[in-house]
Amino acid sequence: MSEILDNILGLLLLEGSYEIAEEAEGFFVSIDTKDAGRLIGARGEFLESLQLIVNQIMSRNLEDKSSEFKRVILDVSDWRKQKEEELTQRAKEWGQQVLDSGQDLELEPMSAWQRRVIHMVVGEMKGIETESLGEGRDRHIVVKPKSLSKAKSAKSK
């Protein structure tokens, strides 16, 4: 993987360093560069695209081998980590807002990994649930009170 990262960063003419940590869920790559904004892009879109490319290259490299594919997660200058922490806090606030108001709350479109954070945080809260709606760039989450029929059927099981 180091060779792949070296090549990509070199092609982008970016100077910096990176660390790779292998865990059960996959490889976590932390990239540190003075030009982080260029690597992250608007709302993290370039970083997501770069991560997709790295994962596709890694997947292709494993097709001939018997090794199991492990997902690669990229972070630049702790941007993703900070974004996850921010999303976690906001998800709790949105969940509480729905609990207090009893009204659905439709969130702005966001990327798959960001929606996943919201689903996980709200999923731990009682009395509310999430649903993803829309397609492509318009895919977004609705946080809503759990319907009584679902709650009753879950209790009867």
GROMACS elastic network, one bead per residue, 0.5 to 0.9 nm:
[ bonds ]
;  ai    aj funct       b0    kb
    1     4     6  0.51364   500
    1     5     6  0.63390   500
    1     6     6  0.85982   500
    1    20     6  0.87750   500
    1    54     6  0.84608   500
    1    58     6  0.73170   500
    2     5     6  0.51661   500
    2     6     6  0.60029   500
    2     7     6  0.85291   500
    2    18     6  0.89633   500
    2    20     6  0.83296   500
    3     6     6  0.50558   500
    3     7     6  0.61207   500
    3     8     6  0.86265   500
    4     7     6  0.52258   500
    4     8     6  0.62158   500
    4     9     6  0.86193   500
    4    54     6  0.73556   500
    4    57     6  0.80129   500
    4    58     6  0.85361   500
    5     8     6  0.51508   500
    5     9     6  0.59857   500
    5    10     6  0.82397   500
    5    18     6  0.85961   500
    5    54     6  0.78624   500
    6     9     6  0.53751   500
    6    10     6  0.59119   500
    6    11     6  0.85294   500
    7    10     6  0.50483   500
    7    11     6  0.60604   500
    7    12     6  0.86076   500
    8    11     6  0.51205   500
    8    12     6  0.62705   500
    8    13     6  0.86272   500
    8    14     6  0.89040   500
    8    50     6  0.87678   500
    8    54     6  0.88214   500
    9    12     6  0.50707   500
    9    13     6  0.61743   500
    9    14     6  0.53817   500
    9    15     6  0.73179   500
    9    16     6  0.83629   500
   10    14     6  0.61267   500
   10    15     6  0.77231   500
   11    14     6  0.78073   500
   12    15     6  0.89751   500
   12    39     6  0.87270   500
   14    33     6  0.73306   500
   14    34     6  0.85164   500
   14    35     6  0.71115   500
   14    38     6  0.89944   500
   14    39     6  0.85239   500
   15    32     6  0.87617   500
   15    33     6  0.61904   500
   15    34     6  0.75561   500
   15    35     6  0.79681   500
   16    31     6  0.71943   500
   16    32     6  0.55335   500
   16    34     6  0.70752   500
   16    35     6  0.85205   500
   17    30     6  0.84286   500
   17    31     6  0.58751   500
   17    32     6  0.53408   500
   17    33     6  0.66292   500
   18    29     6  0.66660   500
   18    30     6  0.53856   500
   18    32     6  0.59366   500
   18    33     6  0.85784   500
   18    76     6  0.88825   500
   19    28     6  0.81196   500
   19    29     6  0.56644   500
   19    30     6  0.52867   500
   19    31     6  0.66445   500
   19    32     6  0.86329   500
   20    27     6  0.65552   500
   20    28     6  0.57431   500
   20    30     6  0.65791   500
   20    31     6  0.88348   500
   21    26     6  0.84303   500
   21    27     6  0.56585   500
   21    28     6  0.51293   500
   21    29     6  0.64194   500
   21    30     6  0.83498   500
   22    25     6  0.81528   500
   22    26     6  0.59860   500
   22    28     6  0.63392   500
   22    29     6  0.87154   500
   22    70     6  0.89749   500
   23    26     6  0.52959   500
   23    27     6  0.60949   500
   23    28     6  0.75208   500
   24    27     6  0.82415   500
   24    70     6  0.83439   500
   25    28     6  0.88509   500
   25    70     6  0.70526   500
   25    71     6  0.71483   500
   25    72     6  0.89558   500
   26    69     6  0.84592   500
   26    72     6  0.58088   500
   26    73     6  0.73563   500
   27    70     6  0.66751   500
   27    71     6  0.61768   500
   27    73     6  0.61493   500
   27    74     6  0.84384   500
   28    71     6  0.85516   500
   28    72     6  0.60148   500
   28    74     6  0.61504   500
   28    75     6  0.76961   500
   29    72     6  0.71637   500
   29    73     6  0.60789   500
   29    75     6  0.61446   500
   29    76     6  0.83676   500
   30    73     6  0.85690   500
   30    74     6  0.61536   500
   30    76     6  0.58726   500
   30    77     6  0.71199   500
   30    78     6  0.72961   500
   31    36     6  0.85737   500
   31    74     6  0.74072   500
   31    75     6  0.60765   500
   31    77     6  0.61464   500
   31    78     6  0.82006   500
   32    35     6  0.86945   500
   32    36     6  0.73306   500
   32    75     6  0.86276   500
   32    76     6  0.58829   500
   32    77     6  0.50395   500
   32    78     6  0.82688   500
   33    36     6  0.54355   500
   33    39     6  0.86682   500
   33    76     6  0.75096   500
   33    77     6  0.69323   500
   34    37     6  0.84235   500
   34    77     6  0.86826   500
   35    38     6  0.57683   500
   35    39     6  0.69709   500
   36    39     6  0.51570   500
   36    40     6  0.60831   500
   36    41     6  0.84907   500
   36    76     6  0.62759   500
   36    77     6  0.65537   500
   36    79     6  0.87709   500
   37    40     6  0.50936   500
   37    41     6  0.58157   500
   37    42     6  0.81703   500
   37    44     6  0.89634   500
   37    76     6  0.87427   500
   38    41     6  0.54696   500
   38    42     6  0.87427   500
   38    46     6  0.79710   500
   39    44     6  0.84210   500
   39    46     6  0.62876   500
   39    47     6  0.59930   500
   39    50     6  0.83593   500
   39    76     6  0.73314   500
   40    43     6  0.74825   500
   40    45     6  0.67507   500
   40    46     6  0.53283   500
   40    48     6  0.80268   500
   40    50     6  0.89860   500
   40    75     6  0.85629   500
   40    76     6  0.68364   500
   40    79     6  0.79548   500
   41    44     6  0.51409   500
   41    45     6  0.55457   500
   41    47     6  0.65404   500
   42    45     6  0.57694   500
   42    46     6  0.71265   500
   43    46     6  0.82875   500
   43    47     6  0.89345   500
   44    47     6  0.52346   500
   44    48     6  0.62233   500
   44    49     6  0.87323   500
   44    79     6  0.84926   500
   44    80     6  0.81875   500
   44   111     6  0.89263   500
   45    48     6  0.51353   500
   45    49     6  0.62568   500
   45    50     6  0.86275   500
   45   111     6  0.84612   500
   46    49     6  0.50410   500
   46    50     6  0.60720   500
   46    51     6  0.85049   500
   47    50     6  0.50335   500
   47    51     6  0.60747   500
   47    52     6  0.85950   500
   47    74     6  0.72974   500
   47    75     6  0.77627   500
   47    76     6  0.79690   500
   48    51     6  0.50320   500
   48    52     6  0.61955   500
   48    53     6  0.87204   500
   48    74     6  0.81014   500
   48   111     6  0.86341   500
   49    52     6  0.50526   500
   49    53     6  0.63069   500
   49    54     6  0.87190   500
   50    53     6  0.51311   500
   50    54     6  0.62355   500
   50    55     6  0.86234   500
   50    74     6  0.82166   500
   51    54     6  0.51379   500
   51    55     6  0.61381   500
   51    56     6  0.85975   500
   51    72     6  0.69451   500
   51    73     6  0.65273   500
   51    74     6  0.59564   500
   52    55     6  0.51511   500
   52    56     6  0.61596   500
   52    57     6  0.86646   500
   52    72     6  0.85875   500
   53    56     6  0.51203   500
   53    57     6  0.62026   500
   53    58     6  0.85942   500
   54    57     6  0.51767   500
   54    58     6  0.61397   500
   54    59     6  0.85572   500
   54    72     6  0.71982   500
   55    58     6  0.50478   500
   55    59     6  0.60120   500
   55    60     6  0.85874   500
   55    70     6  0.85412   500
   55    71     6  0.63873   500
   55    72     6  0.58806   500
   55    73     6  0.85193   500
   56    59     6  0.50282   500
   56    60     6  0.61768   500
   56    61     6  0.85838   500
   57    60     6  0.52013   500
   57    61     6  0.61892   500
   57    62     6  0.87786   500
   58    61     6  0.51153   500
   58    62     6  0.64353   500
   58    63     6  0.89987   500
   58    69     6  0.76573   500
   58    70     6  0.84150   500
   58    71     6  0.84748   500
   58    72     6  0.83665   500
   59    62     6  0.52683   500
   59    63     6  0.65188   500
   59    69     6  0.62849   500
   59    70     6  0.83589   500
   59    71     6  0.87101   500
   60    63     6  0.52619   500
   60    64     6  0.80107   500
   61    64     6  0.69176   500
   61    65     6  0.77569   500
   62    65     6  0.50447   500
   62    66     6  0.71687   500
   62    67     6  0.63730   500
   62    68     6  0.75536   500
   62    69     6  0.68409   500
   63    66     6  0.76451   500
   63    67     6  0.84876   500
   64    67     6  0.88050   500
   65    68     6  0.84784   500
   74    80     6  0.80026   500
   75    78     6  0.58297   500
   75    79     6  0.62661   500
   75    80     6  0.53683   500
   75    81     6  0.72289   500
   76    79     6  0.55996   500
   76    80     6  0.70043   500
   76    81     6  0.89589   500
   77    80     6  0.82040   500
   77    81     6  0.88849   500
   78    81     6  0.51732   500
   78    82     6  0.61175   500
   78    83     6  0.85077   500
   79    82     6  0.52584   500
   79    83     6  0.60697   500
   79    84     6  0.86362   500
   80    84     6  0.60810   500
   80    85     6  0.86145   500
   81    84     6  0.51706   500
   81    85     6  0.63533   500
   81    86     6  0.86954   500
   82    85     6  0.51289   500
   82    86     6  0.61637   500
   82    87     6  0.85769   500
   83    86     6  0.50216   500
   83    87     6  0.60141   500
   83    88     6  0.84782   500
   83   114     6  0.84609   500
   84    87     6  0.50416   500
   84    88     6  0.60207   500
   84    89     6  0.86380   500
   84   114     6  0.73777   500
   84   117     6  0.69782   500
   85    88     6  0.51045   500
   85    89     6  0.63679   500
   85    90     6  0.86841   500
   86    89     6  0.52641   500
   86    90     6  0.61689   500
   86    91     6  0.85248   500
   87    90     6  0.50057   500
   87    91     6  0.58367   500
   87    92     6  0.85404   500
   87   114     6  0.73545   500
   87   117     6  0.69388   500
   87   118     6  0.68279   500
   87   121     6  0.89997   500
   88    91     6  0.51610   500
   88    92     6  0.64287   500
   88    93     6  0.88268   500
   88   117     6  0.66917   500
   88   118     6  0.67352   500
   88   120     6  0.89000   500
   88   121     6  0.63516   500
   88   122     6  0.89030   500
   89    92     6  0.53064   500
   89    93     6  0.64592   500
   89    94     6  0.87898   500
   89   121     6  0.88348   500
   90    94     6  0.60542   500
   90    95     6  0.84424   500
   90   118     6  0.85145   500
   91    94     6  0.50250   500
   91    95     6  0.59802   500
   91    96     6  0.85125   500
   91   117     6  0.82184   500
   91   118     6  0.55510   500
   91   119     6  0.84840   500
   91   121     6  0.63703   500
   91   122     6  0.63676   500
   92    95     6  0.50574   500
   92    96     6  0.61596   500
   92    97     6  0.85619   500
   92   118     6  0.85860   500
   92   121     6  0.68512   500
   92   122     6  0.66794   500
   92   125     6  0.82486   500
   93    96     6  0.51268   500
   93    97     6  0.61231   500
   93    98     6  0.87304   500
   94    98     6  0.63179   500
   94    99     6  0.86514   500
   94   105     6  0.75551   500
   94   122     6  0.85131   500
   94   143     6  0.75185   500
   95    98     6  0.52099   500
   95    99     6  0.62311   500
   95   100     6  0.86459   500
   95   105     6  0.87252   500
   95   121     6  0.87693   500
   95   122     6  0.61310   500
   95   125     6  0.74229   500
   95   128     6  0.69924   500
   95   129     6  0.85149   500
   95   143     6  0.68473   500
   95   144     6  0.81147   500
   95   145     6  0.89324   500
   96   100     6  0.60238   500
   96   101     6  0.84883   500
   96   125     6  0.88167   500
   97   100     6  0.51392   500
   97   101     6  0.60308   500
   97   102     6  0.80865   500
   97   103     6  0.83887   500
   97   105     6  0.82734   500
   98   101     6  0.51852   500
   98   102     6  0.52925   500
   98   103     6  0.55856   500
   98   104     6  0.62896   500
   98   105     6  0.65893   500
   98   128     6  0.74676   500
   98   143     6  0.69849   500
   98   144     6  0.62462   500
   98   145     6  0.65928   500
   99   102     6  0.54214   500
   99   103     6  0.78488   500
   99   127     6  0.71606   500
   99   128     6  0.69583   500
   99   144     6  0.82294   500
   99   145     6  0.67009   500
  100   103     6  0.83077   500
  101   104     6  0.84213   500
  102   144     6  0.75777   500
  102   145     6  0.61154   500
  103   143     6  0.87057   500
  103   144     6  0.65206   500
  103   145     6  0.70280   500
  104   142     6  0.66042   500
  104   143     6  0.57112   500
  104   145     6  0.68036   500
  105   141     6  0.83873   500
  105   142     6  0.55347   500
  105   143     6  0.51030   500
  105   144     6  0.62937   500
  106   140     6  0.75297   500
  106   141     6  0.61478   500
  106   143     6  0.64291   500
  106   144     6  0.85587   500
  107   110     6  0.84490   500
  107   140     6  0.60931   500
  107   141     6  0.54740   500
  107   142     6  0.60438   500
  107   143     6  0.77478   500
  108   138     6  0.82774   500
  108   139     6  0.84440   500
  108   140     6  0.59053   500
  108   141     6  0.74390   500
  109   115     6  0.86968   500
  109   134     6  0.86937   500
  109   137     6  0.66575   500
  109   138     6  0.53021   500
  109   139     6  0.53274   500
  109   141     6  0.73266   500
  110   113     6  0.83112   500
  110   114     6  0.61476   500
  110   115     6  0.63508   500
  110   137     6  0.74194   500
  110   138     6  0.78000   500
  110   139     6  0.67678   500
  110   140     6  0.60315   500
  110   141     6  0.82929   500
  111   114     6  0.52768   500
  111   115     6  0.62170   500
  111   116     6  0.86363   500
  111   137     6  0.77321   500
  111   139     6  0.78767   500
  111   140     6  0.83641   500
  112   115     6  0.51015   500
  112   116     6  0.61222   500
  112   117     6  0.88045   500
  112   139     6  0.84943   500
  113   117     6  0.64528   500
  113   118     6  0.89011   500
  114   117     6  0.52183   500
  114   118     6  0.65541   500
  114   119     6  0.87907   500
  115   118     6  0.50973   500
  115   119     6  0.61161   500
  115   120     6  0.86077   500
  115   132     6  0.79014   500
  115   139     6  0.89724   500
  115   140     6  0.73709   500
  115   141     6  0.68463   500
  116   119     6  0.50488   500
  116   120     6  0.61270   500
  116   121     6  0.86467   500
  117   120     6  0.52435   500
  117   121     6  0.62290   500
  117   122     6  0.85902   500
  118   121     6  0.53046   500
  118   122     6  0.59952   500
  118   123     6  0.81107   500
  118   130     6  0.81066   500
  118   141     6  0.81604   500
  119   122     6  0.54342   500
  119   123     6  0.56733   500
  119   124     6  0.86987   500
  119   129     6  0.79663   500
  119   130     6  0.60383   500
  119   131     6  0.79801   500
  119   132     6  0.88543   500
  119   141     6  0.82957   500
  119   143     6  0.89008   500
  120   123     6  0.50337   500
  120   124     6  0.66280   500
  121   124     6  0.55464   500
  121   125     6  0.71590   500
  122   125     6  0.52124   500
  122   126     6  0.83009   500
  122   128     6  0.70886   500
  122   129     6  0.64641   500
  122   130     6  0.69499   500
  122   143     6  0.79478   500
  123   126     6  0.76681   500
  123   128     6  0.74933   500
  123   129     6  0.61150   500
  123   130     6  0.72972   500
  124   128     6  0.89819   500
  125   128     6  0.64503   500
  125   129     6  0.80007   500
  126   129     6  0.82334   500
  126   146     6  0.85509   500
  127   144     6  0.87137   500
  127   145     6  0.58684   500
  127   146     6  0.53686   500
  127   147     6  0.85639   500
  127   151     6  0.85688   500
  128   143     6  0.70137   500
  128   144     6  0.55586   500
  128   147     6  0.84466   500
  129   142     6  0.83644   500
  129   143     6  0.58671   500
  129   144     6  0.55446   500
  129   145     6  0.61808   500
  129   146     6  0.56509   500
  129   147     6  0.88992   500
  130   141     6  0.64306   500
  130   142     6  0.55886   500
  130   144     6  0.62234   500
  130   145     6  0.86440   500
  130   146     6  0.87971   500
  131   140     6  0.82792   500
  131   141     6  0.54960   500
  131   142     6  0.52996   500
  131   143     6  0.66905   500
  131   144     6  0.81124   500
  132   139     6  0.66028   500
  132   140     6  0.54623   500
  132   142     6  0.63649   500
  132   143     6  0.89955   500
  133   138     6  0.81450   500
  133   139     6  0.54998   500
  133   140     6  0.54635   500
  133   141     6  0.61315   500
  133   142     6  0.73274   500
  134   137     6  0.82147   500
  134   138     6  0.54678   500
  134   140     6  0.63110   500
  134   141     6  0.87258   500
  135   138     6  0.54486   500
  135   140     6  0.83350   500
  136   139     6  0.55600   500
  137   140     6  0.84331   500
  144   147     6  0.84779   500
  145   148     6  0.88570   500
  146   149     6  0.85690   500
  146   150     6  0.70923   500
  146   151     6  0.68367   500
  147   150     6  0.54962   500
  147   151     6  0.63691   500
  147   152     6  0.87704   500
  148   152     6  0.60197   500
  148   153     6  0.85288   500
  149   152     6  0.51741   500
  149   153     6  0.61484   500
  149   154     6  0.85453   500
  150   153     6  0.51773   500
  150   154     6  0.60682   500
  150   155     6  0.86402   500
  151   154     6  0.51803   500
  151   155     6  0.63379   500
  151   156     6  0.88412   500
  152   155     6  0.51664   500
  152   156     6  0.63158   500
  152   157     6  0.89457   500
  153   156     6  0.51510   500
  153   157     6  0.65212   500
  154   157     6  0.54890   500
